[in-house]
Structure formats: structure tokens, C-alpha cells
Amino acid sequence: MMTDRGEYIAIEVAEVTRDLPTLLDAVERGGRIIHILRNGETVAELRPPASVPPDPLARHPEIADVVIAPDAFAPADEQDWPSECR
């Protein structure tokens, strides 16, 4: 028997295959978490996929065209300095 416990839905293993379409709808549309029980104890959870966080090391689109010199410690060329500093 499927039981709605507020934060999640609990269902016994034997009933999962019969109610799988309904369970998937609850997860997909409602963002619900399904606890699958065996003899009243949770053995698995069915939940929406976690959103993938953005890569913190990915280059931001605003600076995508910036070229970084291969050797950051190489001496600066004359054209690298502002004209007032030459």
C-alpha cells in the first residue's frame, strides 16, 4: 500500500512494479521522493536527479576570448606596457 508521509511517499517493494508509472509521475512532476520499503524498512529511494552545478573552473563567457600567455612569468614585451609607462 502506498502511503503519503508528507515529505515522501512510502511503498512496499511488491507494489512498486504495479504502481511504477504513478510513482515516476510523482517524482517527475511533483519532485517527490519515494521510499521503497521491505518489511516496513526503507531499502531504496527514488528521487529526481540532482541538478548539475556549473563547473567552477569553466571560463566565463565574458572572458572567453582572453588569451592567457603560456608562461605567466615571462618578461613583458614593450607592447604589453601602457604607453604612459614606457
MMTF fields as JSON, N, C-alpha, C and O atoms, coordinates in Angstrom:
{
  "mmtfVersion": "1.0.0",
  "mmtfProducer": "UNKNOWN",
  "numBonds": 343,
  "numAtoms": 344,
  "numGroups": 86,
  "numChains": 1,
  "numModels": 1,
  "chainsPerModel": [1],
  "groupsPerChain": [86],
  "chainIdList": ["A"],
  "bondAtomList": [4, 2, 8, 6, 12, 10, 16, 14, 20, 18, 24, 22, 28, 26, 32, 30, 36, 34, 40, 38, 44, 42, 48, 46, 52, 50, 56, 54, 60, 58, 64, 62, 68, 66, 72, 70, 76, 74, 80, 78, 84, 82, 88, 86, 92, 90, 96, 94, 100, 98, 104, 102, 108, 106, 112, 110, 116, 114, 120, 118, 124, 122, 128, 126, 132, 130, 136, 134, 140, 138, 144, 142, 148, 146, 152, 150, 156, 154, 160, 158, 164, 162, 168, 166, 172, 170, 176, 174, 180, 178, 184, 182, 188, 186, 192, 190, 196, 194, 200, 198, 204, 202, 208, 206, 212, 210, 216, 214, 220, 218, 224, 222, 228, 226, 232, 230, 236, 234, 240, 238, 244, 242, 248, 246, 252, 250, 256, 254, 260, 258, 264, 262, 268, 266, 272, 270, 276, 274, 280, 278, 284, 282, 288, 286, 292, 290, 296, 294, 300, 298, 304, 302, 308, 306, 312, 310, 316, 314, 320, 318, 324, 322, 328, 326, 332, 330, 336, 334, 340, 338],
  "bondOrderList": [1, 1, 1, 1, 1, 1, 1, 1, 1, 1, 1, 1, 1, 1, 1, 1, 1, 1, 1, 1, 1, 1, 1, 1, 1, 1, 1, 1, 1, 1, 1, 1, 1, 1, 1, 1, 1, 1, 1, 1, 1, 1, 1, 1, 1, 1, 1, 1, 1, 1, 1, 1, 1, 1, 1, 1, 1, 1, 1, 1, 1, 1, 1, 1, 1, 1, 1, 1, 1, 1, 1, 1, 1, 1, 1, 1, 1, 1, 1, 1, 1, 1, 1, 1, 1],
  "groupList": [{"groupName": "MET", "atomNameList": ["N", "CA", "C", "O"], "elementList": ["N", "C", "C", "O"], "formalChargeList": [0, 0, 0, 0], "bondAtomList": [1, 0, 2, 1, 3, 2], "bondOrderList": [1, 1, 2], "singleLetterCode": "M", "chemCompType": "L-PEPTIDE LINKING"}, {"groupName": "THR", "atomNameList": ["N", "CA", "C", "O"], "elementList": ["N", "C", "C", "O"], "formalChargeList": [0, 0, 0, 0], "bondAtomList": [1, 0, 2, 1, 3, 2], "bondOrderList": [1, 1, 2], "singleLetterCode": "T", "chemCompType": "L-PEPTIDE LINKING"}, {"groupName": "ASP", "atomNameList": ["N", "CA", "C", "O"], "elementList": ["N", "C", "C", "O"], "formalChargeList": [0, 0, 0, 0], "bondAtomList": [1, 0, 2, 1, 3, 2], "bondOrderList": [1, 1, 2], "singleLetterCode": "D", "chemCompType": "L-PEPTIDE LINKING"}, {"groupName": "ARG", "atomNameList": ["N", "CA", "C", "O"], "elementList": ["N", "C", "C", "O"], "formalChargeList": [0, 0, 0, 0], "bondAtomList": [1, 0, 2, 1, 3, 2], "bondOrderList": [1, 1, 2], "singleLetterCode": "R", "chemCompType": "L-PEPTIDE LINKING"}, {"groupName": "GLY", "atomNameList": ["N", "CA", "C", "O"], "elementList": ["N", "C", "C", "O"], "formalChargeList": [0, 0, 0, 0], "bondAtomList": [1, 0, 2, 1, 3, 2], "bondOrderList": [1, 1, 2], "singleLetterCode": "G", "chemCompType": "PEPTIDE LINKING"}, {"groupName": "GLU", "atomNameList": ["N", "CA", "C", "O"], "elementList": ["N", "C", "C", "O"], "formalChargeList": [0, 0, 0, 0], "bondAtomList": [1, 0, 2, 1, 3, 2], "bondOrderList": [1, 1, 2], "singleLetterCode": "E", "chemCompType": "L-PEPTIDE LINKING"}, {"groupName": "TYR", "atomNameList": ["N", "CA", "C", "O"], "elementList": ["N", "C", "C", "O"], "formalChargeList": [0, 0, 0, 0], "bondAtomList": [1, 0, 2, 1, 3, 2], "bondOrderList": [1, 1, 2], "singleLetterCode": "Y", "chemCompType": "L-PEPTIDE LINKING"}, {"groupName": "ILE", "atomNameList": ["N", "CA", "C", "O"], "elementList": ["N", "C", "C", "O"], "formalChargeList": [0, 0, 0, 0], "bondAtomList": [1, 0, 2, 1, 3, 2], "bondOrderList": [1, 1, 2], "singleLetterCode": "I", "chemCompType": "L-PEPTIDE LINKING"}, {"groupName": "ALA", "atomNameList": ["N", "CA", "C", "O"], "elementList": ["N", "C", "C", "O"], "formalChargeList": [0, 0, 0, 0], "bondAtomList": [1, 0, 2, 1, 3, 2], "bondOrderList": [1, 1, 2], "singleLetterCode": "A", "chemCompType": "L-PEPTIDE LINKING"}, {"groupName": "VAL", "atomNameList": ["N", "CA", "C", "O"], "elementList": ["N", "C", "C", "O"], "formalChargeList": [0, 0, 0, 0], "bondAtomList": [1, 0, 2, 1, 3, 2], "bondOrderList": [1, 1, 2], "singleLetterCode": "V", "chemCompType": "L-PEPTIDE LINKING"}, {"groupName": "LEU", "atomNameList": ["N", "CA", "C", "O"], "elementList": ["N", "C", "C", "O"], "formalChargeList": [0, 0, 0, 0], "bondAtomList": [1, 0, 2, 1, 3, 2], "bondOrderList": [1, 1, 2], "singleLetterCode": "L", "chemCompType": "L-PEPTIDE LINKING"}, {"groupName": "PRO", "atomNameList": ["N", "CA", "C", "O"], "elementList": ["N", "C", "C", "O"], "formalChargeList": [0, 0, 0, 0], "bondAtomList": [1, 0, 2, 1, 3, 2], "bondOrderList": [1, 1, 2], "singleLetterCode": "P", "chemCompType": "L-PEPTIDE LINKING"}, {"groupName": "HIS", "atomNameList": ["N", "CA", "C", "O"], "elementList": ["N", "C", "C", "O"], "formalChargeList": [0, 0, 0, 0], "bondAtomList": [1, 0, 2, 1, 3, 2], "bondOrderList": [1, 1, 2], "singleLetterCode": "H", "chemCompType": "L-PEPTIDE LINKING"}, {"groupName": "ASN", "atomNameList": ["N", "CA", "C", "O"], "elementList": ["N", "C", "C", "O"], "formalChargeList": [0, 0, 0, 0], "bondAtomList": [1, 0, 2, 1, 3, 2], "bondOrderList": [1, 1, 2], "singleLetterCode": "N", "chemCompType": "L-PEPTIDE LINKING"}, {"groupName": "SER", "atomNameList": ["N", "CA", "C", "O"], "elementList": ["N", "C", "C", "O"], "formalChargeList": [0, 0, 0, 0], "bondAtomList": [1, 0, 2, 1, 3, 2], "bondOrderList": [1, 1, 2], "singleLetterCode": "S", "chemCompType": "L-PEPTIDE LINKING"}, {"groupName": "PHE", "atomNameList": ["N", "CA", "C", "O"], "elementList": ["N", "C", "C", "O"], "formalChargeList": [0, 0, 0, 0], "bondAtomList": [1, 0, 2, 1, 3, 2], "bondOrderList": [1, 1, 2], "singleLetterCode": "F", "chemCompType": "L-PEPTIDE LINKING"}, {"groupName": "GLN", "atomNameList": ["N", "CA", "C", "O"], "elementList": ["N", "C", "C", "O"], "formalChargeList": [0, 0, 0, 0], "bondAtomList": [1, 0, 2, 1, 3, 2], "bondOrderList": [1, 1, 2], "singleLetterCode": "Q", "chemCompType": "L-PEPTIDE LINKING"}, {"groupName": "TRP", "atomNameList": ["N", "CA", "C", "O"], "elementList": ["N", "C", "C", "O"], "formalChargeList": [0, 0, 0, 0], "bondAtomList": [1, 0, 2, 1, 3, 2], "bondOrderList": [1, 1, 2], "singleLetterCode": "W", "chemCompType": "L-PEPTIDE LINKING"}, {"groupName": "CYS", "atomNameList": ["N", "CA", "C", "O"], "elementList": ["N", "C", "C", "O"], "formalChargeList": [0, 0, 0, 0], "bondAtomList": [1, 0, 2, 1, 3, 2], "bondOrderList": [1, 1, 2], "singleLetterCode": "C", "chemCompType": "L-PEPTIDE LINKING"}],
  "groupTypeList": [0, 0, 1, 2, 3, 4, 5, 6, 7, 8, 7, 5, 9, 8, 5, 9, 1, 3, 2, 10, 11, 1, 10, 10, 2, 8, 9, 5, 3, 4, 4, 3, 7, 7, 12, 7, 10, 3, 13, 4, 5, 1, 9, 8, 5, 10, 3, 11, 11, 8, 14, 9, 11, 11, 2, 11, 10, 8, 3, 12, 11, 5, 7, 8, 2, 9, 9, 7, 8, 11, 2, 8, 15, 8, 11, 8, 2, 5, 16, 2, 17, 11, 14, 5, 18, 3],
  "groupIdList": [1, 2, 3, 4, 5, 6, 7, 8, 9, 10, 11, 12, 13, 14, 15, 16, 17, 18, 19, 20, 21, 22, 23, 24, 25, 26, 27, 28, 29, 30, 31, 32, 33, 34, 35, 36, 37, 38, 39, 40, 41, 42, 43, 44, 45, 46, 47, 48, 49, 50, 51, 52, 53, 54, 55, 56, 57, 58, 59, 60, 61, 62, 63, 64, 65, 66, 67, 68, 69, 70, 71, 72, 73, 74, 75, 76, 77, 78, 79, 80, 81, 82, 83, 84, 85, 86],
  "secStructList": [7, 7, 3, 3, 7, 1, 1, 3, 3, 3, 3, 3, 2, 2, 2, 2, 2, 2, 2, 2, 2, 2, 2, 2, 2, 2, 2, 2, 2, 2, 7, 7, 3, 3, 3, 3, 3, 3, 6, 6, 3, 3, 3, 3, 3, 3, 7, 7, 7, 7, 7, 7, 7, 7, 7, 6, 6, 1, 7, 7, 4, 4, 4, 6, 6, 7, 7, 7, 7, 1, 7, 6, 6, 1, 7, 7, 7, 4, 4, 4, 1, 7, 4, 4, 4, 7],
  "xCoordList": [0.842, 0.0, 0.887, 1.813, 0.595, 1.343, 0.841, -0.364, 1.795, 1.443, 2.144, 3.366, 1.366, 1.943, 2.278, 1.387, 3.565, 4.003, 4.45, 5.287, 3.887, 4.203, 5.456, 5.381, 6.615, 7.877, 8.193, 8.922, 7.658, 7.942, 6.771, 5.853, 6.819, 5.825, 6.521, 7.637, 5.887, 6.445, 5.619, 4.392, 6.317, 5.636, 6.447, 7.677, 5.767, 6.438, 6.955, 6.368, 8.056, 8.701, 7.719, 7.732, 6.878, 5.948, 4.984, 4.47, 4.737, 3.78, 4.435, 3.736, 5.749, 6.445, 6.168, 5.843, 6.286, 6.094, 4.681, 4.488, 3.712, 2.318, 2.103, 1.405, 2.696, 2.462, 3.595, 3.622, 4.529, 5.695, 5.338, 5.937, 4.391, 4.069, 3.594, 3.973, 2.786, 2.299, 3.443, 3.511, 4.338, 5.489, 6.396, 6.851, 6.655, 7.517, 6.891, 7.596, 5.564, 4.886, 5.059, 5.292, 4.945, 5.095, 6.506, 6.696, 7.484, 8.875, 9.108, 9.659, 8.691, 8.971, 8.21, 8.802, 6.935, 6.115, 6.081, 6.039, 6.1, 5.942, 7.223, 7.23, 8.326, 9.586, 9.578, 10.376, 8.679, 8.55, 9.668, 10.265, 9.941, 10.887, 10.066, 9.122, 10.426, 9.724, 10.645, 11.764, 10.2, 10.932, 10.371, 9.173, 11.24, 10.826, 11.153, 12.296, 10.13, 10.247, 10.264, 9.644, 10.982, 10.919, 10.639, 11.443, 9.5, 9.063, 9.04, 9.418, 8.593, 8.452, 9.717, 9.667, 10.852, 12.125, 12.545, 12.458, 12.996, 13.444, 14.698, 15.686, 14.64, 15.804, 16.337, 17.465, 15.527, 15.96, 15.1, 14.025, 15.602, 14.85, 14.816, 15.779, 13.708, 13.542, 13.309, 12.348, 14.196, 14.1, 14.484, 15.103, 14.122, 14.525, 16.051, 16.718, 16.597, 18.047, 18.503, 17.809, 19.673, 20.239, 20.637, 21.154, 20.396, 20.833, 22.358, 22.997, 22.907, 24.361, 24.846, 24.479, 25.666, 26.16, 27.13, 27.781, 27.232, 28.17, 29.603, 29.922, 30.45, 31.86, 32.52, 32.573, 33.022, 33.617, 34.898, 35.344, 35.491, 36.718, 36.475, 37.419, 35.216, 34.899, 35.118, 34.888, 35.561, 35.806, 34.479, 33.6, 34.334, 33.114, 33.0, 34.006, 31.777, 31.612, 32.12, 32.547, 32.087, 32.545, 34.045, 34.521, 34.793, 36.246, 36.731, 37.904, 35.799, 36.137, 37.23, 37.997, 37.316, 38.295, 39.632, 40.559, 39.746, 41.0, 42.05, 41.806, 43.204, 44.297, 45.259, 45.711, 45.562, 46.485, 47.814, 47.887, 48.865, 50.194, 50.576, 50.263, 51.253, 51.616, 52.565, 52.525, 53.422, 54.36, 54.041, 54.41, 53.363, 52.956, 54.141, 53.995, 55.31, 56.481, 57.456, 58.52, 57.103, 57.969, 57.975, 56.965, 59.104, 59.152, 58.15, 57.902, 57.586, 56.626, 57.356, 58.46, 56.721, 57.255, 56.896, 56.062, 57.541, 57.306, 55.828, 55.287, 55.167, 53.758, 52.807, 51.643, 53.287, 52.443, 52.264, 51.321, 53.164, 53.103, 52.26, 52.321, 51.477, 50.749, 51.768, 52.877, 51.356, 52.292, 52.807, 53.953, 52.017, 52.474, 53.519, 54.169, 53.677, 54.643, 55.93, 56.836, 56.04, 57.219, 58.352, 59.424],
  "yCoordList": [-1.182, 0.0, 1.246, 1.36, 2.17, 3.409, 4.363, 4.557, 4.961, 5.867, 7.2, 7.253, 8.271, 9.609, 10.104, 10.315, 10.289, 10.709, 12.173, 12.57, 12.955, 14.383, 14.683, 15.104, 14.468, 14.744, 13.716, 14.01, 12.526, 11.468, 10.5, 10.546, 9.632, 8.578, 7.264, 7.027, 6.411, 5.109, 4.029, 4.105, 3.018, 1.929, 0.654, 0.688, -0.462, -1.756, -2.222, -1.912, -2.966, -3.461, -4.185, -3.976, -5.024, -5.835, -4.973, -5.43, -3.754, -2.884, -1.948, -1.306, -1.858, -0.883, -1.12, -0.174, -2.355, -2.605, -2.26, -1.743, -2.533, -2.217, -0.707, -0.228, 0.039, 1.479, 2.323, 3.537, 1.699, 2.442, 3.675, 4.727, 3.604, 4.825, 5.972, 7.124, 5.667, 6.687, 7.246, 8.45, 6.367, 6.808, 7.717, 8.751, 7.328, 8.16, 9.524, 10.532, 9.563, 10.853, 11.73, 12.933, 11.128, 11.887, 12.458, 13.572, 11.689, 12.158, 13.224, 14.286, 12.939, 13.84, 15.16, 16.226, 15.104, 16.317, 17.023, 18.252, 16.229, 16.821, 16.936, 17.516, 16.38, 16.447, 15.638, 15.895, 14.663, 13.867, 12.839, 12.445, 12.418, 11.346, 10.118, 10.206, 8.971, 7.725, 6.832, 6.545, 6.396, 5.421, 4.048, 3.806, 3.154, 1.787, 0.946, 0.901, 0.283, -0.443, -1.95, -2.481, -2.625, -4.086, -4.377, -4.065, -4.97, -5.254, -3.986, -4.005, -2.901, -1.647, -0.821, 0.277, -1.314, -0.592, -0.074, -0.799, 1.171, 1.748, 1.038, 0.923, 0.558, -0.095, 0.697, 0.473, 1.625, 2.428, 3.682, 3.762, 4.658, 5.879, 6.135, 5.858, 6.659, 7.096, 8.592, 9.042, 9.369, 10.818, 11.471, 10.832, 12.755, 13.453, 13.544, 13.57, 13.592, 13.723, 15.053, 16.064, 15.037, 16.279, 17.164, 16.684, 18.441, 19.339, 19.391, 19.325, 19.509, 19.525, 20.958, 21.86, 21.167, 22.525, 22.923, 22.062, 24.195, 24.626, 24.333, 24.326, 24.094, 23.817, 25.088, 26.084, 25.085, 26.302, 26.705, 27.845, 25.793, 26.117, 26.459, 26.748, 26.427, 26.772, 28.265, 29.081, 28.599, 30.002, 30.718, 30.219, 31.883, 32.681, 33.191, 33.575, 33.201, 33.633, 35.046, 35.329, 35.943, 37.318, 37.408, 38.379, 36.413, 36.46, 35.295, 34.925, 34.722, 33.562, 33.88, 32.992, 35.133, 35.494, 35.951, 36.236, 36.026, 36.467, 35.375, 34.201, 35.78, 34.837, 34.967, 36.064, 33.857, 33.842, 33.315, 32.243, 34.08, 33.678, 32.346, 32.096, 31.49, 30.197, 30.294, 29.448, 31.327, 31.49, 32.795, 33.871, 32.702, 33.904, 34.66, 35.823, 34.03, 34.677, 35.195, 35.71, 35.063, 35.575, 37.101, 37.705, 37.733, 39.195, 39.787, 39.217, 40.924, 41.6, 42.23, 42.756, 42.169, 42.843, 44.319, 44.732, 45.099, 46.548, 46.87, 47.774, 46.145, 46.449, 46.043, 46.441, 45.252, 44.86, 45.983, 45.958, 46.966, 48.062, 49.201, 49.476, 49.864, 51.042, 52.109, 52.195, 52.905, 53.889, 54.866, 55.304, 55.224, 56.179, 55.568, 56.296, 54.259, 53.608, 53.217, 52.671, 53.477, 53.075, 54.03, 53.841],
  "zCoordList": [0.0, 0.0, 0.0, 0.804, -0.904, -0.994, 0.091, 0.254, 0.835, 1.917, 1.696, 1.564, 1.658, 1.524, 2.921, 3.744, 3.185, 4.513, 4.528, 5.338, 3.635, 3.607, 2.814, 1.66, 3.429, 2.759, 1.686, 0.739, 1.824, 0.86, 0.785, 1.604, -0.203, -0.364, -0.036, -0.498, 0.747, 1.106, 0.417, 0.363, -0.111, -0.798, -0.631, -0.666, -0.45, -0.31, -1.67, -2.707, -1.654, -2.869, -3.777, -4.99, -3.216, -4.009, -4.83, -5.851, -4.402, -5.089, -6.098, -6.883, -6.093, -6.939, -8.415, -9.132, -8.889, -10.325, -10.769, -11.869, -9.946, -10.298, -10.381, -11.274, -9.459, -9.363, -9.947, -9.744, -10.669, -11.151, -11.979, -11.757, -12.926, -13.68, -12.777, -12.989, -11.793, -10.858, -10.028, -9.781, -9.601, -8.805, -9.617, -9.129, -10.858, -11.714, -11.978, -12.026, -12.151, -12.317, -11.086, -11.203, -9.902, -8.657, -8.536, -8.048, -8.983, -8.925, -9.986, -9.696, -11.213, -12.34, -12.239, -12.408, -11.972, -11.971, -10.627, -10.554, -9.565, -8.243, -7.446, -6.36, -7.98, -7.255, -5.963, -5.061, -5.873, -4.648, -4.537, -5.539, -3.333, -3.051, -2.69, -1.905, -3.263, -2.998, -2.176, -2.6, -1.028, -0.218, -0.549, -0.405, -0.993, -1.287, -0.058, 0.398, 0.466, 1.73, 1.535, 0.614, 2.413, 2.518, 3.979, 4.857, 4.22, 5.592, 6.453, 7.624, 5.85, 6.585, 6.727, 7.282, 6.243, 6.353, 4.977, 3.986, 4.917, 3.653, 3.166, 3.89, 1.908, 1.309, 0.112, -0.327, -0.418, -1.563, -1.641, -1.045, -2.392, -2.649, -4.144, -4.859, -4.599, -5.979, -5.888, -5.263, -6.516, -6.402, -7.709, -8.559, -7.892, -9.112, -9.176, -8.141, -10.386, -10.484, -9.918, -10.027, -9.317, -8.789, -9.958, -10.966, -9.816, -10.881, -10.874, -9.824, -12.049, -12.175, -11.958, -12.712, -10.938, -10.707, -11.809, -12.401, -12.085, -13.121, -12.699, -11.51, -13.669, -13.406, -12.881, -13.603, -11.652, -11.102, -11.829, -11.701, -12.583, -13.308, -14.771, -15.506, -15.2, -16.589, -16.81, -15.918, -18.003, -18.343, -18.546, -19.249, -17.934, -18.058, -19.493, -20.089, -20.064, -21.453, -21.728, -22.847, -20.736, -20.945, -21.175, -21.762, -20.724, -20.922, -21.787, -21.751, -22.572, -23.398, -24.414, -24.787, -24.869, -25.898, -25.33, -26.09, -24.016, -23.406, -23.594, -23.315, -24.065, -24.273, -23.105, -22.777, -22.492, -21.368, -21.869, -22.47, -21.615, -22.071, -21.439, -20.275, -22.203, -21.651, -20.456, -19.564, -20.435, -19.328, -18.612, -19.081, -17.488, -16.764, -16.178, -15.801, -16.092, -15.501, -16.549, -16.206, -17.814, -18.878, -18.816, -18.457, -19.161, -19.145, -20.14, -21.202, -19.784, -20.651, -21.832, -21.689, -22.996, -24.18, -24.101, -23.296, -24.95, -24.972, -25.214, -24.576, -26.125, -26.437, -25.314, -25.323, -24.34, -23.219, -22.198, -21.407, -22.213, -21.258, -21.823, -23.022, -20.98, -21.456, -21.907, -21.381, -22.887, -23.476, -22.427, -22.53, -21.429, -20.419, -19.465, -18.715, -19.494, -18.618, -19.346, -18.716, -20.645, -21.415, -21.222, -21.799]
}
